[in-house]
Amino acid sequence: MSESLVVLLHGVGASGADLVPVGQMAAPVLPRTRFVAPDAPFPFDQAPFGRQWFSLAGIGIDNLGGRVAEARAAFDRTVADAIAGAGFTDRLDRVALVGFSQGAIMSLDAVATGRWRGAGVVGFAGLLPLVTPISPAVRGARVLMVNGEADEVIPLAAGRHTAAMLEGAGADLRFMTEPGLGHTISPDGLRQAAAFLALILG
């Protein structure tokens, strides 16, 4: 029986299957951990395949916060269903969220707004909208952010600002930057994430 659970949350235009290899690569460090990778609830509206947590159509700095807020209920249901399906509803302290890009945005938003605590959160290439309401419940939350210094989608400055927001609110935050890394998950970033997950789930 698995002793802990990691919920992998993909980026826009992808699907849960795209993050399955991430779980497979982390599994040797986390041998008693189960990995699940649900699909986002909405079809990607800019291609005939893929899923999305919220639409990117007409997205900008001024409306990103609203899009994230509108997506919260569906995100929470998807995560709750994945946790229930794995039998961890009563063991949230043994559950971590790992998100990439849009999945990281939603995961960081969940912890920032106090909707998610669990064991912790890993966000690859994530940020928080500037208007995100930071809950007092974020104090002590364990968060790892991994951002590429050459990311053309999520600017490093936005990642740094998010890290400062969370740390300023009392989160137990680790912020890792990777020189030359674009909008992807690197082997080194994955190793750092696996070590962090082993720590918080150990």
N, CA and C atoms as an extended XYZ file, in Angstrom:
606
Properties=species:S:1:pos:R:3:atomname:S:1:resname:S:1:resid:I:1 pbc="F F F"
N         0.840       -1.201        0.000 N   MET     1
C         0.000        0.000        0.000 CA  MET     1
C         0.875        1.251        0.000 C   MET     1
N         0.527        2.211       -0.845 N   SER     2
C         1.290        3.451       -0.919 CA  SER     2
C         1.121        4.255        0.366 C   SER     2
N         2.199        4.907        0.779 N   GLU     3
C         2.176        5.696        2.000 CA  GLU     3
C         1.969        7.178        1.732 C   GLU     3
N         2.119        7.590        0.482 N   SER     4
C         1.929        8.997        0.138 CA  SER     4
C         1.491        9.103       -1.316 C   SER     4
N         1.047       10.301       -1.677 N   LEU     5
C         0.478       10.531       -3.004 CA  LEU     5
C         1.009       11.840       -3.569 C   LEU     5
N         1.358       11.825       -4.850 N   VAL     6
C         1.722       13.037       -5.579 CA  VAL     6
C         0.751       13.199       -6.742 C   VAL     6
N         0.105       14.362       -6.798 N   VAL     7
C        -0.820       14.675       -7.886 CA  VAL     7
C        -0.083       15.575       -8.869 C   VAL     7
N         0.100       15.089      -10.096 N   LEU     8
C         0.817       15.807      -11.145 CA  LEU     8
C        -0.177       16.591      -11.995 C   LEU     8
N         0.065       17.881      -12.163 N   LEU     9
C        -0.899       18.779      -12.804 CA  LEU     9
C        -0.243       19.460      -13.998 C   LEU     9
N        -0.729       19.124      -15.177 N   HIS    10
C        -0.060       19.480      -16.429 CA  HIS    10
C        -0.303       20.919      -16.856 C   HIS    10
N         0.403       21.311      -17.905 N   GLY    11
C         0.253       22.639      -18.475 CA  GLY    11
C        -0.825       22.697      -19.535 C   GLY    11
N        -1.072       23.895      -20.037 N   VAL    12
C        -2.123       24.114      -21.024 CA  VAL    12
C        -1.778       23.414      -22.341 C   VAL    12
N        -2.795       22.819      -22.957 N   GLY    13
C        -2.612       22.141      -24.225 CA  GLY    13
C        -2.054       20.739      -24.106 C   GLY    13
N        -1.781       20.309      -22.888 N   ALA    14
C        -1.238       18.973      -22.649 CA  ALA    14
C        -2.322       18.099      -22.017 C   ALA    14
N        -1.903       17.011      -21.416 N   SER    15
C        -2.829       16.129      -20.696 CA  SER    15
C        -2.065       15.486      -19.553 C   SER    15
N        -2.793       14.796      -18.699 N   GLY    16
C        -2.139       14.134      -17.589 CA  GLY    16
C        -1.060       13.167      -18.040 C   GLY    16
N        -1.296       12.507      -19.172 N   ALA    17
C        -0.327       11.527      -19.664 CA  ALA    17
C         1.043       12.141      -19.914 C   ALA    17
N         1.080       13.430      -20.219 N   ASP    18
C         2.358       14.082      -20.501 CA  ASP    18
C         3.260       14.164      -19.274 C   ASP    18
N         2.683       14.116      -18.081 N   LEU    19
C         3.489       14.198      -16.863 CA  LEU    19
C         3.758       12.837      -16.229 C   LEU    19
N         3.214       11.782      -16.803 N   VAL    20
C         3.478       10.443      -16.262 CA  VAL    20
C         4.980       10.149      -16.201 C   VAL    20
N         5.772       10.512      -17.239 N   PRO    21
C         7.218       10.262      -17.146 CA  PRO    21
C         7.884       10.975      -15.976 C   PRO    21
N         7.348       12.125      -15.569 N   VAL    22
C         7.894       12.829      -14.409 CA  VAL    22
C         7.764       11.949      -13.166 C   VAL    22
N         6.594       11.361      -12.994 N   GLY    23
C         6.400       10.451      -11.875 CA  GLY    23
C         7.307        9.234      -11.959 C   GLY    23
N         7.474        8.709      -13.167 N   GLN    24
C         8.323        7.534      -13.341 CA  GLN    24
C         9.773        7.840      -12.993 C   GLN    24
N        10.237        9.043      -13.349 N   MET    25
C        11.624        9.410      -13.066 CA  MET    25
C        11.848        9.699      -11.587 C   MET    25
N        10.797       10.181      -10.909 N   ALA    26
C        10.926       10.480       -9.478 CA  ALA    26
C        10.704        9.250       -8.606 C   ALA    26
N        10.080        8.225       -9.152 N   ALA    27
C         9.678        7.057       -8.361 CA  ALA    27
C        10.819        6.376       -7.606 C   ALA    27
N        12.029        6.259       -8.175 N   PRO    28
C        13.094        5.592       -7.413 CA  PRO    28
C        13.442        6.285       -6.095 C   PRO    28
N        13.242        7.604       -6.036 N   VAL    29
C        13.505        8.353       -4.805 CA  VAL    29
C        12.319        8.254       -3.852 C   VAL    29
N        11.152        7.912       -4.403 N   LEU    30
C         9.905        7.882       -3.632 CA  LEU    30
C         9.220        6.530       -3.834 C   LEU    30
N         9.839        5.452       -3.389 N   PRO    31
C         9.342        4.111       -3.714 CA  PRO    31
C         7.989        3.768       -3.111 C   PRO    31
N         7.584        4.467       -2.053 N   ARG    32
C         6.294        4.162       -1.420 CA  ARG    32
C         5.242        5.230       -1.736 C   ARG    32
N         5.501        5.975       -2.802 N   THR    33
C         4.601        7.055       -3.207 CA  THR    33
C         3.874        6.687       -4.488 C   THR    33
N         2.591        6.956       -4.513 N   ARG    34
C         1.796        6.772       -5.728 CA  ARG    34
C         1.710        8.101       -6.471 C   ARG    34
N         1.774        8.047       -7.792 N   PHE    35
C         1.657        9.238       -8.627 CA  PHE    35
C         0.389        9.136       -9.468 C   PHE    35
N        -0.404       10.202       -9.484 N   VAL    36
C        -1.575       10.265      -10.355 CA  VAL    36
C        -1.495       11.559      -11.154 C   VAL    36
N        -2.010       11.521      -12.371 N   ALA    37
C        -1.899       12.674      -13.266 CA  ALA    37
C        -3.234       12.904      -13.973 C   ALA    37
N        -4.160       13.593      -13.323 N   PRO    38
C        -5.477       13.824      -13.935 CA  PRO    38
C        -5.402       14.805      -15.097 C   PRO    38
N        -6.376       14.713      -15.977 N   ASP    39
C        -6.528       15.699      -17.048 CA  ASP    39
C        -7.218       16.938      -16.504 C   ASP    39
N        -6.825       18.100      -17.006 N   ALA    40
C        -7.553       19.327      -16.689 CA  ALA    40
C        -8.991       19.196      -17.181 C   ALA    40
N        -9.923       19.923      -16.576 N   PRO    41
C       -11.343       19.693      -16.859 CA  PRO    41
C       -11.846       20.207      -18.198 C   PRO    41
N       -11.102       21.119      -18.846 N   PHE    42
C       -11.641       21.754      -20.049 CA  PHE    42
C       -10.811       21.422      -21.283 C   PHE    42
N       -11.470       21.209      -22.438 N   PRO    43
C       -10.728       21.006      -23.681 CA  PRO    43
C        -9.928       22.257      -24.030 C   PRO    43
N        -8.729       22.072      -24.551 N   PHE    44
C        -7.905       23.191      -25.002 CA  PHE    44
C        -8.613       23.875      -26.164 C   PHE    44
N        -8.848       25.175      -26.036 N   ASP    45
C        -9.672       25.867      -27.029 CA  ASP    45
C        -8.877       26.445      -28.194 C   ASP    45
N        -7.576       26.090      -28.290 N   GLN    46
C        -6.776       26.601      -29.398 CA  GLN    46
C        -6.170       25.483      -30.242 C   GLN    46
N        -6.650       24.262      -30.027 N   ALA    47
C        -6.198       23.109      -30.804 CA  ALA    47
C        -7.229       21.996      -30.638 C   ALA    47
N        -7.230       21.024      -31.555 N   PRO    48
C        -8.213       19.934      -31.452 CA  PRO    48
C        -7.811       18.849      -30.457 C   PRO    48
N        -6.789       19.096      -29.670 N   PHE    49
C        -6.339       18.116      -28.682 CA  PHE    49
C        -5.833       18.873      -27.459 C   PHE    49
N        -5.632       18.150      -26.374 N   GLY    50
C        -5.111       18.760      -25.154 CA  GLY    50
C        -6.215       19.294      -24.253 C   GLY    50
N        -5.819       19.661      -23.053 N   ARG    51
C        -6.742       20.158      -22.039 CA  ARG    51
C        -6.207       21.465      -21.459 C   ARG    51
N        -7.068       22.169      -20.739 N   GLN    52
C        -6.647       23.416      -20.105 CA  GLN    52
C        -7.375       23.602      -18.781 C   GLN    52
N        -6.708       24.306      -17.866 N   TRP    53
C        -7.328       24.694      -16.595 CA  TRP    53
C        -8.108       25.986      -16.775 C   TRP    53
N        -7.607       26.855      -17.661 N   PHE    54
C        -8.334       28.071      -18.039 CA  PHE    54
C        -7.866       28.482      -19.423 C   PHE    54
N        -8.673       29.292      -20.093 N   SER    55
C        -8.386       29.686      -21.469 CA  SER    55
C        -7.290       30.741      -21.530 C   SER    55
N        -6.465       30.637      -22.562 N   LEU    56
C        -5.453       31.656      -22.834 CA  LEU    56
C        -5.924       32.666      -23.870 C   LEU    56
N        -7.118       32.487      -24.405 N   ALA    57
C        -7.624       33.400      -25.430 CA  ALA    57
C        -7.744       34.810      -24.855 C   ALA    57
N        -7.034       35.743      -25.443 N   GLY    58
C        -7.088       37.121      -24.978 CA  GLY    58
C        -6.490       37.344      -23.605 C   GLY    58
N        -5.632       36.431      -23.162 N   ILE    59
C        -5.085       36.528      -21.809 CA  ILE    59
C        -4.076       37.667      -21.718 C   ILE    59
N        -4.031       38.297      -20.576 N   GLY    60
C        -3.077       39.378      -20.334 CA  GLY    60
C        -2.894       39.577      -18.848 C   GLY    60
N        -1.976       40.448      -18.506 N   ILE    61
C        -1.677       40.686      -17.095 CA  ILE    61
C        -2.890       41.206      -16.340 C   ILE    61
N        -3.781       41.898      -17.068 N   ASP    62
C        -4.934       42.511      -16.403 CA  ASP    62
C        -6.070       41.532      -16.145 C   ASP    62
N        -6.117       40.417      -16.875 N   ASN    63
C        -7.229       39.482      -16.667 CA  ASN    63
C        -6.790       38.087      -16.222 C   ASN    63
N        -5.489       37.880      -16.031 N   LEU    64
C        -5.019       36.566      -15.587 CA  LEU    64
C        -5.617       36.193      -14.235 C   LEU    64
N        -5.656       37.150      -13.317 N   GLY    65
C        -6.207       36.861      -11.994 CA  GLY    65
C        -7.651       36.410      -12.050 C   GLY    65
N        -8.438       37.033      -12.923 N   GLY    66
C        -9.829       36.641      -13.070 CA  GLY    66
C        -9.976       35.252      -13.648 C   GLY    66
N        -9.130       34.917      -14.622 N   ARG    67
C        -9.186       33.576      -15.218 CA  ARG    67
C        -8.860       32.509      -14.173 C   ARG    67
N        -7.838       32.775      -13.377 N   VAL    68
C        -7.460       31.811      -12.340 CA  VAL    68
C        -8.587       31.659      -11.322 C   VAL    68
N        -9.174       32.779      -10.911 N   ALA    69
C       -10.266       32.724       -9.932 CA  ALA    69
C       -11.441       31.914      -10.464 C   ALA    69
N       -11.776       32.100      -11.742 N   GLU    70
C       -12.886       31.362      -12.342 CA  GLU    70
C       -12.590       29.867      -12.429 C   GLU    70
N       -11.316       29.510      -12.498 N   ALA    71
C       -10.930       28.104      -12.656 CA  ALA    71
C       -10.804       27.363      -11.332 C   ALA    71
N       -10.880       28.087      -10.226 N   ARG    72
C       -10.603       27.461       -8.921 CA  ARG    72
C       -11.524       26.290       -8.602 C   ARG    72
N       -12.815       26.464       -8.785 N   ALA    73
C       -13.757       25.409       -8.391 CA  ALA    73
C       -13.504       24.125       -9.172 C   ALA    73
N       -13.304       24.246      -10.486 N   ALA    74
C       -13.066       23.058      -11.304 CA  ALA    74
C       -11.722       22.423      -10.968 C   ALA    74
N       -10.721       23.248      -10.696 N   PHE    75
C        -9.416       22.723      -10.284 CA  PHE    75
C        -9.545       21.943       -8.980 C   PHE    75
N       -10.223       22.537       -8.012 N   ASP    76
C       -10.374       21.880       -6.710 CA  ASP    76
C       -11.110       20.551       -6.839 C   ASP    76
N       -12.138       20.514       -7.688 N   ARG    77
C       -12.876       19.257       -7.894 CA  ARG    77
C       -11.976       18.199       -8.520 C   ARG    77
N       -11.191       18.604       -9.510 N   THR    78
C       -10.310       17.655      -10.186 CA  THR    78
C        -9.292       17.074       -9.221 C   THR    78
N        -8.692       17.934       -8.413 N   VAL    79
C        -7.704       17.471       -7.433 CA  VAL    79
C        -8.367       16.583       -6.382 C   VAL    79
N        -9.525       17.007       -5.885 N   ALA    80
C       -10.226       16.213       -4.868 CA  ALA    80
C       -10.606       14.838       -5.406 C   ALA    80
N       -11.064       14.786       -6.657 N   ASP    81
C       -11.429       13.500       -7.259 CA  ASP    81
C       -10.205       12.597       -7.401 C   ASP    81
N        -9.076       13.176       -7.797 N   ALA    82
C        -7.853       12.386       -7.944 CA  ALA    82
C        -7.402       11.833       -6.596 C   ALA    82
N        -7.500       12.661       -5.570 N   ILE    83
C        -7.108       12.230       -4.226 CA  ILE    83
C        -8.050       11.146       -3.712 C   ILE    83
N        -9.353       11.341       -3.927 N   ALA    84
C       -10.330       10.341       -3.489 CA  ALA    84
C       -10.122        9.021       -4.218 C   ALA    84
N        -9.859        9.104       -5.518 N   GLY    85
C        -9.654        7.893       -6.298 CA  GLY    85
C        -8.457        7.086       -5.835 C   GLY    85
N        -7.480        7.783       -5.256 N   ALA    86
C        -6.286        7.105       -4.750 CA  ALA    86
C        -6.423        6.708       -3.288 C   ALA    86
N        -7.548        7.085       -2.659 N   GLY    87
C        -7.786        6.695       -1.276 CA  GLY    87
C        -7.070        7.536       -0.234 C   GLY    87
N        -6.816        8.814       -0.566 N   PHE    88
C        -6.071        9.667        0.362 CA  PHE    88
C        -6.889       10.840        0.896 C   PHE    88
N        -8.196       10.809        0.756 N   THR    89
C        -9.015       11.930        1.214 CA  THR    89
C        -8.819       12.224        2.693 C   THR    89
N        -8.620       11.199        3.495 N   ASP    90
C        -8.441       11.383        4.935 CA  ASP    90
C        -6.974       11.466        5.336 C   ASP    90
N        -6.094       11.563        4.333 N   ARG    91
C        -4.652       11.635        4.621 CA  ARG    91
C        -4.002       12.750        3.805 C   ARG    91
N        -4.580       13.925        3.841 N   LEU    92
C        -4.064       15.017        3.021 CA  LEU    92
C        -2.660       15.442        3.424 C   LEU    92
N        -2.272       15.153        4.654 N   ASP    93
C        -0.906       15.472        5.075 CA  ASP    93
C         0.121       14.585        4.385 C   ASP    93
N        -0.357       13.584        3.634 N   ARG    94
C         0.517       12.687        2.878 CA  ARG    94
C         0.391       12.929        1.379 C   ARG    94
N        -0.154       14.072        1.008 N   VAL    95
C        -0.405       14.383       -0.403 CA  VAL    95
C         0.316       15.666       -0.786 C   VAL    95
N         1.003       15.641       -1.924 N   ALA    96
C         1.653       16.832       -2.468 CA  ALA    96
C         1.155       17.081       -3.885 C   ALA    96
N         1.093       18.344       -4.255 N   LEU    97
C         0.759       18.743       -5.617 CA  LEU    97
C         2.034       19.137       -6.348 C   LEU    97
N         2.158       18.695       -7.596 N   VAL    98
C         3.284       19.082       -8.448 CA  VAL    98
C         2.706       19.579       -9.763 C   VAL    98
N         2.909       20.860      -10.056 N   GLY    99
C         2.343       21.430      -11.266 CA  GLY    99
C         3.399       22.006      -12.186 C   GLY    99
N         3.093       21.980      -13.481 N   PHE   100
C         3.944       22.616      -14.489 CA  PHE   100
C         3.148       23.691      -15.214 C   PHE   100
N         3.710       24.888      -15.329 N   SER   101
C         3.125       25.985      -16.088 CA  SER   101
C         1.713       26.300      -15.582 C   SER   101
N         0.678       26.085      -16.391 N   GLN   102
C        -0.671       26.393      -15.925 CA  GLN   102
C        -1.048       25.536      -14.718 C   GLN   102
N        -0.586       24.299      -14.683 N   GLY   103
C        -0.814       23.462      -13.508 CA  GLY   103
C        -0.104       23.997      -12.279 C   GLY   103
N         1.072       24.612      -12.481 N   ALA   104
C         1.787       25.238      -11.363 CA  ALA   104
C         1.077       26.501      -10.903 C   ALA   104
N         0.574       27.284      -11.847 N   ILE   105
C        -0.172       28.495      -11.488 CA  ILE   105
C        -1.353       28.134      -10.594 C   ILE   105
N        -2.115       27.117      -10.996 N   MET   106
C        -3.284       26.729      -10.218 CA  MET   106
C        -2.883       26.134       -8.863 C   MET   106
N        -1.791       25.376       -8.820 N   SER   107
C        -1.344       24.782       -7.557 CA  SER   107
C        -0.848       25.850       -6.590 C   SER   107
N        -0.065       26.799       -7.102 N   LEU   108
C         0.422       27.890       -6.249 CA  LEU   108
C        -0.733       28.752       -5.762 C   LEU   108
N        -1.722       28.963       -6.633 N   ASP   109
C        -2.907       29.727       -6.229 CA  ASP   109
C        -3.666       28.997       -5.124 C   ASP   109
N        -3.745       27.682       -5.225 N   ALA   110
C        -4.478       26.908       -4.214 CA  ALA   110
C        -3.831       27.037       -2.843 C   ALA   110
N        -2.505       26.997       -2.792 N   VAL   111
C        -1.844       27.130       -1.491 CA  VAL   111
C        -1.874       28.577       -1.017 C   VAL   111
N        -1.742       29.534       -1.943 N   ALA   112
C        -1.721       30.948       -1.557 CA  ALA   112
C        -3.047       31.396       -0.965 C   ALA   112
N        -4.139       30.886       -1.509 N   THR   113
C        -5.465       31.306       -1.059 CA  THR   113
C        -5.984       30.477        0.113 C   THR   113
N        -5.180       29.523        0.573 N   GLY   114
C        -5.576       28.725        1.732 CA  GLY   114
C        -6.490       27.569        1.414 C   GLY   114
N        -6.706       27.274        0.121 N   ARG   115
C        -7.575       26.158       -0.243 CA  ARG   115
C        -6.837       24.824       -0.177 C   ARG   115
N        -5.527       24.867       -0.240 N   TRP   116
C        -4.744       23.637       -0.198 CA  TRP   116
C        -3.597       23.804        0.786 C   TRP   116
N        -3.414       22.810        1.614 N   ARG   117
C        -2.244       22.755        2.470 CA  ARG   117
C        -1.528       21.437        2.210 C   ARG   117
N        -2.127       20.350        2.590 N   GLY   118
C        -1.508       19.058        2.338 CA  GLY   118
C        -0.075       19.028        2.824 C   GLY   118
N         0.743       18.186        2.172 N   ALA   119
C         2.155       18.095        2.548 CA  ALA   119
C         2.968       19.221        1.938 C   ALA   119
N         2.554       19.693        0.770 N   GLY   120
C         3.295       20.760        0.116 CA  GLY   120
C         2.978       20.848       -1.359 C   GLY   120
N         3.695       21.752       -2.029 N   VAL   121
C         3.482       22.028       -3.448 CA  VAL   121
C         4.834       22.221       -4.129 C   VAL   121
N         4.959       21.666       -5.329 N   VAL   122
C         6.082       21.966       -6.217 CA  VAL   122
C         5.514       22.646       -7.450 C   VAL   122
N         6.070       23.796       -7.795 N   GLY   123
C         5.636       24.510       -8.988 CA  GLY   123
C         6.785       24.692       -9.958 C   GLY   123
N         6.711       24.033      -11.111 N   PHE   124
C         7.676       24.238      -12.193 CA  PHE   124
C         7.135       25.316      -13.128 C   PHE   124
N         7.921       26.366      -13.366 N   ALA   125
C         7.528       27.420      -14.304 CA  ALA   125
C         6.164       28.000      -13.941 C   ALA   125
N         6.025       28.400      -12.688 N   GLY   126
C         4.750       28.942      -12.221 CA  GLY   126
C         4.859       30.366      -11.735 C   GLY   126
N         3.703       30.959      -11.505 N   LEU   127
C         3.614       32.305      -10.944 CA  LEU   127
C         2.254       32.473      -10.298 C   LEU   127
N         2.100       33.564       -9.575 N   LEU   128
C         0.804       33.981       -9.053 CA  LEU   128
C         0.424       35.300       -9.697 C   LEU   128
N        -0.838       35.472      -10.110 N   PRO   129
C        -1.289       36.792      -10.549 CA  PRO   129
C        -1.093       37.813       -9.429 C   PRO   129
N        -0.828       39.050       -9.803 N   LEU   130
C        -0.542       40.086       -8.812 CA  LEU   130
C        -1.698       40.298       -7.849 C   LEU   130
N        -2.927       40.007       -8.300 N   VAL   131
C        -4.107       40.278       -7.473 CA  VAL   131
C        -4.484       39.094       -6.580 C   VAL   131
N        -3.662       38.052       -6.548 N   THR   132
C        -3.995       36.874       -5.750 CA  THR   132
C        -4.132       37.232       -4.273 C   THR   132
N        -5.277       36.890       -3.656 N   PRO   133
C        -5.424       37.135       -2.213 CA  PRO   133
C        -4.620       36.105       -1.429 C   PRO   133
N        -3.689       36.562       -0.608 N   ILE   134
C        -2.844       35.644        0.158 CA  ILE   134
C        -3.483       35.388        1.517 C   ILE   134
N        -3.796       34.130        1.793 N   SER   135
C        -4.445       33.747        3.044 CA  SER   135
C        -3.423       33.608        4.173 C   SER   135
N        -3.815       33.935        5.403 N   PRO   136
C        -2.933       33.664        6.551 CA  PRO   136
C        -2.588       32.181        6.684 C   PRO   136
N        -3.427       31.318        6.083 N   ALA   137
C        -3.198       29.875        6.175 CA  ALA   137
C        -1.947       29.431        5.430 C   ALA   137
N        -1.369       30.322        4.614 N   VAL   138
C        -0.167       29.961        3.872 CA  VAL   138
C         1.047       29.848        4.789 C   VAL   138
N         0.960       30.422        5.979 N   ARG   139
C         2.101       30.385        6.898 CA  ARG   139
C         2.509       28.939        7.180 C   ARG   139
N         3.771       28.652        6.947 N   GLY   140
C         4.301       27.316        7.189 CA  GLY   140
C         4.118       26.344        6.040 C   GLY   140
N         3.348       26.714        5.018 N   ALA   141
C         3.150       25.817        3.877 CA  ALA   141
C         4.484       25.568        3.183 C   ALA   141
N         4.722       24.332        2.793 N   ARG   142
C         6.010       23.960        2.202 CA  ARG   142
C         5.891       23.991        0.685 C   ARG   142
N         6.699       24.849        0.088 N   VAL   143
C         6.595       25.114       -1.349 CA  VAL   143
C         7.988       25.133       -1.969 C   VAL   143
N         8.132       24.449       -3.094 N   LEU   144
C         9.324       24.546       -3.930 CA  LEU   144
C         8.921       25.115       -5.279 C   LEU   144
N         9.571       26.199       -5.690 N   MET   145
C         9.372       26.755       -7.020 CA  MET   145
C        10.652       26.573       -7.827 C   MET   145
N        10.491       26.130       -9.074 N   VAL   146
C        11.625       25.941       -9.977 CA  VAL   146
C        11.327       26.712      -11.256 C   VAL   146
N        12.106       27.755      -11.526 N   ASN   147
C        11.874       28.605      -12.690 CA  ASN   147
C        13.138       28.722      -13.531 C   ASN   147
N        12.970       28.611      -14.852 N   GLY   148
C        14.086       28.772      -15.770 CA  GLY   148
C        14.405       30.238      -16.008 C   GLY   148
N        15.686       30.557      -16.071 N   GLU   149
C        16.089       31.939      -16.282 CA  GLU   149
C        15.877       32.388      -17.723 C   GLU   149
N        15.689       31.435      -18.642 N   ALA   150
C        15.439       31.770      -20.040 CA  ALA   150
C        14.019       31.398      -20.463 C   ALA   150
N        13.116       31.291      -19.500 N   ASP   151
C        11.724       30.931      -19.796 CA  ASP   151
C        11.048       32.088      -20.518 C   ASP   151
N        10.601       31.836      -21.744 N   GLU   152
C         9.964       32.872      -22.557 CA  GLU   152
C         8.467       32.972      -22.294 C   GLU   152
N         7.908       32.054      -21.519 N   VAL   153
C         6.474       32.047      -21.221 CA  VAL   153
C         6.202       32.617      -19.830 C   VAL   153
N         6.932       32.148      -18.852 N   ILE   154
C         6.809       32.627      -17.466 CA  ILE   154
C         8.103       33.367      -17.127 C   ILE   154
N         8.112       34.696      -17.206 N   PRO   155
C         9.351       35.444      -16.955 CA  PRO   155
C         9.900       35.172      -15.557 C   PRO   155
N        11.217       35.124      -15.466 N   LEU   156
C        11.843       34.866      -14.177 CA  LEU   156
C        11.426       35.901      -13.144 C   LEU   156
N        11.271       37.147      -13.571 N   ALA   157
C        10.873       38.201      -12.631 CA  ALA   157
C         9.526       37.894      -11.995 C   ALA   157
N         8.612       37.304      -12.773 N   ALA   158
C         7.300       36.949      -12.228 CA  ALA   158
C         7.428       35.832      -11.205 C   ALA   158
N         8.305       34.871      -11.483 N   GLY   159
C         8.539       33.809      -10.515 CA  GLY   159
C         9.144       34.347       -9.229 C   GLY   159
N        10.103       35.254       -9.371 N   ARG   160
C        10.725       35.852       -8.181 CA  ARG   160
C         9.689       36.616       -7.354 C   ARG   160
N         8.808       37.345       -8.032 N   HIS   161
C         7.794       38.115       -7.315 CA  HIS   161
C         6.846       37.185       -6.562 C   HIS   161
N         6.469       36.097       -7.206 N   THR   162
C         5.604       35.113       -6.548 CA  THR   162
C         6.287       34.528       -5.319 C   THR   162
N         7.554       34.174       -5.468 N   ALA   163
C         8.295       33.629       -4.332 CA  ALA   163
C         8.329       34.625       -3.179 C   ALA   163
N         8.525       35.897       -3.510 N   ALA   164
C         8.557       36.928       -2.469 CA  ALA   164
C         7.197       37.077       -1.796 C   ALA   164
N         6.112       36.996       -2.590 N   MET   165
C         4.765       37.079       -2.030 CA  MET   165
C         4.530       35.962       -1.014 C   MET   165
N         4.868       34.745       -1.405 N   LEU   166
C         4.609       33.592       -0.542 CA  LEU   166
C         5.518       33.603        0.685 C   LEU   166
N         6.781       33.898        0.463 N   GLU   167
C         7.709       33.927        1.592 CA  GLU   167
C         7.351       35.048        2.560 C   GLU   167
N         6.936       36.182        2.007 N   GLY   168
C         6.535       37.296        2.858 CA  GLY   168
C         5.320       36.980        3.710 C   GLY   168
N         4.487       36.051        3.219 N   ALA   169
C         3.296       35.642        3.972 CA  ALA   169
C         3.585       34.505        4.942 C   ALA   169
N         4.835       34.054        4.985 N   GLY   170
C         5.199       33.039        5.964 CA  GLY   170
C         5.337       31.630        5.440 C   GLY   170
N         5.246       31.440        4.116 N   ALA   171
C         5.424       30.093        3.574 CA  ALA   171
C         6.864       29.631        3.782 C   ALA   171
N         7.025       28.335        3.967 N   ASP   172
C         8.349       27.709        4.021 CA  ASP   172
C         8.743       27.441        2.574 C   ASP   172
N         9.382       28.425        1.953 N   LEU   173
C         9.546       28.423        0.500 CA  LEU   173
C        10.995       28.249        0.084 C   LEU   173
N        11.172       27.427       -0.955 N   ARG   174
C        12.473       27.277       -1.607 CA  ARG   174
C        12.294       27.696       -3.062 C   ARG   174
N        13.178       28.561       -3.518 N   PHE   175
C        13.077       29.078       -4.888 CA  PHE   175
C        14.360       28.735       -5.629 C   PHE   175
N        14.226       27.946       -6.684 N   MET   176
C        15.369       27.486       -7.465 CA  MET   176
C        15.271       28.051       -8.870 C   MET   176
N        16.355       28.655       -9.350 N   THR   177
C        16.400       29.130      -10.730 CA  THR   177
C        17.441       28.325      -11.492 C   THR   177
N        17.191       28.164      -12.793 N   GLU   178
C        18.096       27.384      -13.629 CA  GLU   178
C        18.575       28.218      -14.813 C   GLU   178
N        19.863       28.552      -14.852 N   PRO   179
C        20.405       29.344      -15.964 CA  PRO   179
C        20.200       28.642      -17.303 C   PRO   179
N        19.762       29.406      -18.302 N   GLY   180
C        19.617       28.878      -19.649 CA  GLY   180
C        18.398       28.018      -19.883 C   GLY   180
N        17.616       27.746      -18.844 N   LEU   181
C        16.458       26.857      -18.997 CA  LEU   181
C        15.252       27.632      -19.490 C   LEU   181
N        14.603       27.088      -20.521 N   GLY   182
C        13.383       27.675      -21.041 CA  GLY   182
C        12.155       27.129      -20.324 C   GLY   182
N        11.059       27.024      -21.075 N   HIS   183
C         9.779       26.641      -20.481 CA  HIS   183
C         9.639       25.122      -20.495 C   HIS   183
N        10.328       24.482      -19.560 N   THR   184
C        10.323       23.027      -19.501 CA  THR   184
C        10.769       22.582      -18.114 C   THR   184
N        10.762       21.276      -17.901 N   ILE   185
C        11.271       20.684      -16.662 CA  ILE   185
C        12.594       20.011      -16.986 C   ILE   185
N        13.646       20.399      -16.304 N   SER   186
C        14.969       19.840      -16.563 CA  SER   186
C        15.233       18.634      -15.665 C   SER   186
N        16.190       17.787      -16.040 N   PRO   187
C        16.557       16.673      -15.155 CA  PRO   187
C        17.004       17.146      -13.777 C   PRO   187
N        17.755       18.255      -13.728 N   ASP   188
C        18.205       18.750      -12.424 CA  ASP   188
C        17.028       19.267      -11.603 C   ASP   188
N        16.120       19.983      -12.256 N   GLY   189
C        14.935       20.454      -11.547 CA  GLY   189
C        14.113       19.307      -11.003 C   GLY   189
N        14.012       18.248      -11.785 N   LEU   190
C        13.260       17.073      -11.335 CA  LEU   190
C        13.949       16.403      -10.150 C   LEU   190
N        15.275       16.342      -10.190 N   ARG   191
C        16.005       15.763       -9.049 CA  ARG   191
C        15.769       16.579       -7.782 C   ARG   191
N        15.814       17.906       -7.925 N   GLN   192
C        15.569       18.768       -6.770 CA  GLN   192
C        14.144       18.577       -6.237 C   GLN   192
N        13.191       18.448       -7.159 N   ALA   193
C        11.798       18.249       -6.750 CA  ALA   193
C        11.620       16.912       -6.049 C   ALA   193
N        12.250       15.868       -6.580 N   ALA   194
C        12.132       14.546       -5.960 CA  ALA   194
C        12.712       14.558       -4.549 C   ALA   194
N        13.840       15.244       -4.372 N   ALA   195
C        14.439       15.335       -3.038 CA  ALA   195
C        13.534       16.109       -2.084 C   ALA   195
N        12.919       17.176       -2.586 N   PHE   196
C        11.994       17.963       -1.769 CA  PHE   196
C        10.782       17.121       -1.378 C   PHE   196
N        10.237       16.378       -2.335 N   LEU   197
C         9.085       15.525       -2.046 CA  LEU   197
C         9.446       14.435       -1.038 C   LEU   197
N        10.635       13.866       -1.175 N   ALA   198
C        11.065       12.853       -0.210 CA  ALA   198
C        11.150       13.445        1.193 C   ALA   198
N        11.557       14.711        1.273 N   LEU   199
C        11.656       15.381        2.570 CA  LEU   199
C        10.279       15.616        3.186 C   LEU   199
N         9.353       16.153        2.396 N   ILE   200
C         8.059       16.529        2.971 CA  ILE   200
C         7.123       15.338        3.136 C   ILE   200
N         7.368       14.276        2.368 N   LEU   201
C         6.518       13.091        2.468 CA  LEU   201
C         7.162       11.983        3.297 C   LEU   201
N         8.432       12.204        3.658 N   GLY   202
C         9.186       11.162        4.361 CA  GLY   202
C         8.667       10.876        5.740 C   GLY   202
